[in-house]
Every structure is written in structure tokens, then in C-alpha cells.
Amino acid sequence: MSRIGKAPITVPAGVTVTVTPEQIVVSGPKGELSQSLPPAVLITQDGDVLTVGRIDDAKSSRALHGLIRSLVQNMVTGVTSGFQKNLEIVGVGFRAAAKGKNTLELSLGFSHPVTVEAPDGIEFVVPQPTLIEVHGIDKQLVGEVAANIRKWRKPEPYKGKGIRYSDEHVRRKAGKAGK
């Protein structure tokens, strides 16, 4: 059995969990998330503790056991405190501006500004013109939106210009002269 899958999930106060054989719904102060469940995985609730188990000993249920536990834990964390990804913009003239909470306008050296619309449940915050914060309750969606923003201008290895995660390190290359 998976070591991750064995660990129980503690449900904090203010969070309600509804488990059916087909899906799990977690709702809390920040919103509501749902996840469909494979038929080989069983989630039981005992008060404020959730446990993930397997129905049979098939190989597919062993593979999904730890994954489903991680997904449910991320759902509980998301509806209580949420998730955030920070992006930095490096480059002369590169900047970002928030147009409300759902639209982001980026100047990245193209002939036109790039406009990024936030999907439902995602919010953009721009504390400085070179910093972007992506907030949301769904960890997977927050990471996907941040990756799509980064895709517009990936950091290049010679000058380091582009959009990078705040904790990302870009390895720099020597130039043509081999300085």
C-alpha cells in the first residue's frame, strides 16, 4: 500500500466533505471543488478524518491510491487557504498590468500587448509591474494558468529575459565570445 495513501486527511472546521461512490465534493470558506473517483478507490469519512482505501488488490487501484489521496488533500487545502504562484518578469520594457481581477495585460516586446483572461476561480494580482501573482483554490488550475503565462516569453539563457517563476533559477550561458 502507498505510504502517501495510508496517511489520513484531517478536515478542518468550516469544511464539509460529501463522498459518493462516483465523486467527492469539498466545500469551504473559499469555494467548492469536486473530483470524480475511480471505481477501485474507496474514501471513508469518520468525523473529521478521511481515509483512502482500495476496493480490490488490482494493480490499477494501487497506482491510483496515493494519487487520489493527494488530490483530496489539495482540495481541502484549496478551499481553506488557497494556492498561489508567483511570476517575475525580467527584461527592459517588459511589464504587466492588471485590468480588473480577471484580465492581465502583458508588454513583452511584441508589437502588441498580450491579454490573458483568467478562467473561473482564478484571480490575478500585480503588486509591481514586474511581479504577477496567480491566486485560486484549484492547485492544478493555478499551475496551468501560471505555465500558460510563462509560455508567452520563456526565460532565455543568455540575458535571462522573460517570464519565470519566482523560485526558478535560470542557468546563464556564456556569449559568443566565451566570456
C-alpha contacts under 8 A as a table, 3 or more apart, distances in Angstrom:
res1	aa1	res2	aa2	distance
1	M	5	G	7.24
1	M	6	K	7.13
1	M	62	R	6.72
2	S	5	G	4.92
2	S	6	K	6.14
2	S	62	R	7.26
2	S	65	H	6.83
2	S	66	G	5.78
3	R	6	K	5.30
3	R	7	A	6.91
3	R	66	G	7.56
4	I	7	A	5.73
4	I	66	G	5.34
4	I	69	R	7.27
4	I	70	S	7.61
5	G	8	P	7.84
5	G	52	V	6.34
5	G	53	G	7.67
5	G	65	H	5.60
5	G	66	G	4.09
5	G	67	L	7.53
5	G	68	I	7.83
5	G	69	R	5.49
5	G	70	S	7.69
6	K	51	T	7.44
6	K	52	V	7.06
6	K	53	G	7.87
6	K	66	G	7.87
7	A	51	T	7.34
8	P	49	V	6.40
8	P	50	L	5.75
8	P	51	T	4.99
8	P	52	V	7.45
9	I	49	V	5.58
9	I	50	L	4.95
9	I	51	T	6.38
9	I	69	R	7.92
9	I	73	Q	6.40
10	T	48	D	5.95
10	T	49	V	4.72
10	T	50	L	6.46
11	V	15	V	6.51
11	V	16	T	7.89
11	V	48	D	4.98
11	V	49	V	5.90
11	V	50	L	7.31
11	V	76	V	6.96
12	P	15	V	5.98
12	P	48	D	7.09
14	G	28	G	5.96
14	G	29	P	6.83
15	V	26	V	7.02
15	V	27	S	5.72
15	V	28	G	4.40
15	V	29	P	7.24
15	V	76	V	7.58
15	V	79	V	7.65
15	V	80	T	7.44
16	T	26	V	5.88
16	T	27	S	5.41
16	T	28	G	6.44
17	V	24	I	7.15
17	V	25	V	5.77
17	V	26	V	4.62
17	V	27	S	6.57
18	T	24	I	5.74
18	T	25	V	5.11
18	T	26	V	6.51
19	V	23	Q	6.32
19	V	24	I	4.57
19	V	25	V	6.52
19	V	43	I	7.13
19	V	44	T	7.74
19	V	45	Q	7.94
20	T	23	Q	5.37
20	T	24	I	6.14
21	P	37	L	7.08
21	P	39	P	7.29
21	P	42	L	7.24
22	E	36	S	5.81
22	E	37	L	5.21
22	E	38	P	7.05
22	E	39	P	7.14
23	Q	34	S	6.94
23	Q	35	Q	5.54
23	Q	36	S	4.09
23	Q	37	L	4.94
24	I	34	S	5.59
24	I	35	Q	5.44
24	I	36	S	6.43
24	I	37	L	7.09
25	V	32	E	7.15
25	V	33	L	5.81
25	V	34	S	4.27
25	V	35	Q	6.62
26	V	32	E	5.70
26	V	33	L	5.34
26	V	34	S	6.21
26	V	75	M	6.65
26	V	76	V	6.61
26	V	79	V	7.48
27	S	30	K	7.87
27	S	31	G	5.75
27	S	32	E	4.08
27	S	33	L	6.31
27	S	79	V	6.35
28	G	31	G	5.50
28	G	32	E	6.31
28	G	76	V	7.96
28	G	79	V	4.94
28	G	80	T	6.02
29	P	79	V	6.22
29	P	80	T	6.13
30	K	78	G	7.68
30	K	79	V	4.91
30	K	80	T	6.17
30	K	81	S	7.46
30	K	82	G	7.35
30	K	137	I	7.12
31	G	79	V	5.59
31	G	137	I	7.33
32	E	79	V	6.57
33	L	75	M	6.44
33	L	79	V	7.54
33	L	138	D	7.50
34	S	75	M	8.00
35	Q	72	V	7.99
37	L	41	V	6.83
37	L	68	I	7.70
38	P	41	V	5.82
39	P	42	L	7.64
39	P	55	I	7.99
40	A	54	R	5.92
40	A	55	I	5.27
40	A	56	D	6.50
40	A	60	S	7.61
40	A	61	S	5.18
41	V	52	V	7.09
41	V	53	G	5.91
41	V	54	R	4.69
41	V	55	I	5.86
41	V	61	S	6.23
41	V	64	L	7.44
41	V	65	H	6.54
41	V	68	I	7.97
42	L	52	V	5.91
42	L	53	G	5.01
42	L	54	R	5.58
42	L	55	I	6.16
43	I	50	L	6.81
43	I	51	T	5.73
43	I	52	V	4.58
43	I	53	G	6.07
44	T	50	L	5.78
44	T	51	T	5.43
44	T	52	V	6.58
44	T	53	G	7.76
45	Q	48	D	7.17
45	Q	49	V	5.90
45	Q	50	L	4.62
45	Q	51	T	6.57
46	D	49	V	5.37
46	D	50	L	6.41
52	V	65	H	6.98
52	V	68	I	7.66
52	V	69	R	6.13
53	G	65	H	6.92
54	R	57	D	7.02
54	R	61	S	6.16
54	R	62	R	7.35
54	R	65	H	6.86
55	I	61	S	7.72
56	D	61	S	7.12
57	D	61	S	6.79
57	D	62	R	7.08
58	A	61	S	5.50
58	A	62	R	6.65
59	K	62	R	5.15
59	K	63	A	6.35
60	S	63	A	5.15
60	S	64	L	6.33
61	S	64	L	5.15
61	S	65	H	5.88
62	R	65	H	5.27
62	R	66	G	7.71
63	A	66	G	6.99
63	A	67	L	7.42
64	L	67	L	5.10
64	L	68	I	5.99
65	H	68	I	5.56
65	H	69	R	6.45
66	G	69	R	5.11
66	G	70	S	6.23
67	L	70	S	5.17
67	L	71	L	6.20
68	I	71	L	5.03
68	I	72	V	6.15
69	R	72	V	5.24
69	R	73	Q	6.16
70	S	73	Q	5.06
70	S	74	N	6.14
71	L	74	N	5.11
71	L	75	M	6.23
72	V	75	M	4.96
72	V	76	V	6.32
73	Q	76	V	5.18
73	Q	77	T	6.22
74	N	77	T	5.04
74	N	78	G	5.88
74	N	138	D	7.77
74	N	139	K	6.79
75	M	78	G	5.02
75	M	79	V	6.32
75	M	137	I	7.64
75	M	138	D	6.93
75	M	139	K	7.92
76	V	79	V	5.55
76	V	80	T	6.41
77	T	80	T	5.30
77	T	81	S	5.87
77	T	82	G	6.36
78	G	81	S	5.60
78	G	82	G	4.01
78	G	83	F	6.14
78	G	136	G	7.58
78	G	137	I	4.28
78	G	138	D	5.99
78	G	139	K	6.95
79	V	82	G	5.94
79	V	137	I	5.76
81	S	137	I	7.73
82	G	135	H	7.21
82	G	136	G	5.74
82	G	137	I	4.44
82	G	138	D	7.44
82	G	139	K	7.92
83	F	135	H	5.86
83	F	136	G	5.51
83	F	137	I	5.74
83	F	138	D	7.13
83	F	139	K	5.97
83	F	142	V	7.09
84	Q	133	E	6.65
84	Q	134	V	5.49
84	Q	135	H	4.60
84	Q	136	G	6.61
84	Q	142	V	6.94
85	K	133	E	5.81
85	K	134	V	5.20
85	K	135	H	6.82
85	K	142	V	6.90
85	K	143	G	6.92
85	K	146	A	6.69
85	K	165	Y	7.57
86	N	131	L	7.17
86	N	132	I	5.80
86	N	133	E	4.63
86	N	134	V	6.44
86	N	165	Y	5.93
86	N	166	S	5.51
87	L	131	L	5.81
87	L	132	I	5.03
87	L	133	E	6.35
87	L	146	A	7.46
87	L	150	R	7.81
87	L	163	I	6.63
87	L	164	R	5.57
87	L	165	Y	4.42
87	L	166	S	5.25
88	E	130	T	5.74
88	E	131	L	4.78
88	E	132	I	6.45
88	E	163	I	5.71
88	E	164	R	5.36
88	E	165	Y	6.01
88	E	166	S	5.63
89	I	94	F	6.55
89	I	95	R	6.64
89	I	130	T	4.79
89	I	131	L	6.26
89	I	161	K	7.64
89	I	162	G	5.86
89	I	163	I	4.59
89	I	164	R	6.55
90	V	94	F	6.73
90	V	130	T	7.03
90	V	160	G	7.04
90	V	161	K	4.95
90	V	162	G	5.34
90	V	163	I	6.37
90	V	164	R	7.92
91	G	94	F	5.31
91	G	160	G	7.78
91	G	161	K	4.80
91	G	162	G	6.37
93	G	107	S	7.27
93	G	108	L	7.34
93	G	109	G	7.15
94	F	106	L	7.52
94	F	107	S	5.29
94	F	108	L	4.85
94	F	109	G	6.59
94	F	130	T	7.37
95	R	106	L	5.93
95	R	107	S	5.27
95	R	108	L	6.84
95	R	129	P	5.04
95	R	130	T	5.29
96	A	104	L	6.96
96	A	105	E	5.71
96	A	106	L	4.47
96	A	107	S	6.26
96	A	126	V	7.17
96	A	129	P	5.03
96	A	130	T	6.21
96	A	131	L	7.43
96	A	132	I	7.33
97	A	104	L	5.94
97	A	105	E	5.21
97	A	106	L	6.48
97	A	126	V	6.48
97	A	129	P	6.30
98	A	101	K	6.82
98	A	102	N	7.97
98	A	103	T	6.08
98	A	104	L	4.71
98	A	105	E	6.22
98	A	124	F	6.96
98	A	125	V	6.79
98	A	126	V	6.05
99	K	102	N	7.09
99	K	103	T	5.04
99	K	104	L	5.77
99	K	105	E	6.90
100	G	103	T	5.97
100	G	104	L	7.97
101	K	123	E	5.44
101	K	124	F	5.51
101	K	125	V	7.04
102	N	117	E	5.92
102	N	118	A	4.91
102	N	119	P	7.68
102	N	122	I	7.37
102	N	123	E	5.82
102	N	124	F	6.33
103	T	115	T	6.92
103	T	116	V	5.76
103	T	117	E	4.73
103	T	118	A	6.05
103	T	124	F	7.25
104	L	115	T	5.71
104	L	116	V	5.06
104	L	117	E	6.51
104	L	118	A	7.87
104	L	124	F	6.96
105	E	113	P	6.44
105	E	114	V	5.65
105	E	115	T	4.57
105	E	116	V	6.37
106	L	113	P	5.65
106	L	114	V	4.97
106	L	115	T	6.32
106	L	116	V	7.89
107	S	110	F	7.12
107	S	112	H	7.50
107	S	113	P	5.00
107	S	114	V	6.42
108	L	113	P	7.20
108	L	114	V	7.54
108	L	153	R	7.11
108	L	162	G	7.85
110	F	113	P	6.83
116	V	149	I	7.57
118	A	122	I	5.69
118	A	123	E	6.61
118	A	124	F	7.46
118	A	145	V	7.73
119	P	122	I	5.79
121	G	136	G	5.70
121	G	137	I	6.88
121	G	138	D	7.69
122	I	134	V	6.88
122	I	135	H	5.72
122	I	136	G	4.75
122	I	137	I	7.77
122	I	141	L	7.87
122	I	142	V	6.89
123	E	134	V	5.95
123	E	135	H	5.13
123	E	136	G	6.36
124	F	132	I	7.01
124	F	133	E	5.80
124	F	134	V	4.97
124	F	135	H	6.37
125	V	132	I	6.03
125	V	133	E	5.02
125	V	134	V	6.58
125	V	135	H	7.73
126	V	129	P	6.56
126	V	130	T	7.94
126	V	131	L	5.89
126	V	132	I	4.85
126	V	133	E	6.22
127	P	131	L	6.34
127	P	132	I	7.12
127	P	133	E	7.95
128	Q	131	L	5.23
128	Q	132	I	7.63
129	P	132	I	7.89
134	V	142	V	6.44
134	V	145	V	7.71
134	V	146	A	6.66
135	H	142	V	6.60
136	G	139	K	7.24
136	G	141	L	7.72
136	G	142	V	5.93
137	I	142	V	7.73
138	D	141	L	5.37
138	D	142	V	6.20
139	K	142	V	5.23
139	K	143	G	6.25
140	Q	143	G	5.29
140	Q	144	E	6.16
141	L	144	E	5.00
141	L	145	V	6.10
142	V	145	V	5.34
142	V	146	A	6.21
143	G	146	A	5.15
143	G	147	A	6.09
144	E	147	A	5.06
144	E	148	N	6.17
145	V	148	N	5.08
145	V	149	I	6.29
146	A	149	I	5.16
146	A	150	R	6.20
147	A	150	R	4.98
147	A	151	K	6.12
148	N	151	K	5.02
148	N	152	W	7.02
149	I	152	W	5.73
149	I	163	I	7.81
150	R	153	R	5.99
150	R	154	K	5.75
150	R	162	G	7.97
150	R	163	I	5.23
150	R	164	R	6.30
150	R	165	Y	7.92
151	K	154	K	5.58
151	K	163	I	7.96
152	W	163	I	7.82
153	R	162	G	5.03
153	R	163	I	5.73
154	K	161	K	7.92
154	K	162	G	5.14
154	K	163	I	5.53
154	K	164	R	6.86
155	P	160	G	5.53
155	P	161	K	5.27
155	P	162	G	4.10
155	P	163	I	5.70
155	P	164	R	6.13
155	P	170	V	7.12
156	E	159	K	6.53
156	E	160	G	5.09
156	E	161	K	5.76
156	E	162	G	6.55
156	E	170	V	7.88
157	P	160	G	5.34
157	P	161	K	7.98
157	P	170	V	6.59
157	P	171	R	6.11
157	P	172	R	4.71
157	P	173	K	5.66
158	Y	172	R	5.62
158	Y	173	K	5.37
158	Y	174	A	6.89
158	Y	175	G	6.62
159	K	172	R	7.28
160	G	170	V	6.75
160	G	172	R	6.91
164	R	168	E	6.34
165	Y	168	E	5.09
174	A	177	A	7.57
174	A	178	G	5.18
174	A	179	K	5.88
175	G	178	G	5.32
175	G	179	K	6.36
176	K	179	K	7.79
